[in-house]
Amino acid sequence: LDYYRLGERTLADMAWQRERFRVHIRAARQTGLPLVIHTRSASDDTLDILREEGGFGPGDGRAPARGVFHCFTETAEVARAALDLDFYISFSGILTFRNAADLRETARLVPLERLLIETDSPYLAPVPHRGKVNTPALVPHVAAQVAELKGLSVEAVAEATGRNFERLFDRVTAT
């Protein structure tokens, strides 16, 4: 769900996004595949809908939704809620931006075993490449930032995030 640039539209006008999100959650639960969640200025609705559709209450015979909040830019409270729902949190080059101090504090709170890193190519190139086209070759800059935040080596972050990726997408990569 993305409410960042509503322009002339209202939140009521975004009902079509919310309904499509519900359809994606149902499909993920039905297939057992992970969700890749994009939420921007819509975290309350995102979490509410996930709780309603995600199968986190009394069982209906299907596994609850699982996945990752990609290119995470939300608050520590949203991160905690996503983690409580057993989702992963993925950080992009934004983590390296000078004005992202709050996001770095949030990244410190995310357990390493639930953390992923990404490019969000072709956008959001990390410092020192900010403003240029982003590529997967720049992910090590994000790993270095995470390593600094957590007092770990870049190799430890790479190993952990690689393991997390395999755990989350195991069924996808095995087919």
Beta strands, then each sheet from edge to edge (+ up, - down):
strand 1: 35-37
strand 2: 67-69
strand 3: 88-91
strand 4: 115-117
sheet 1: 1+ 2+ 3+ 4+
end
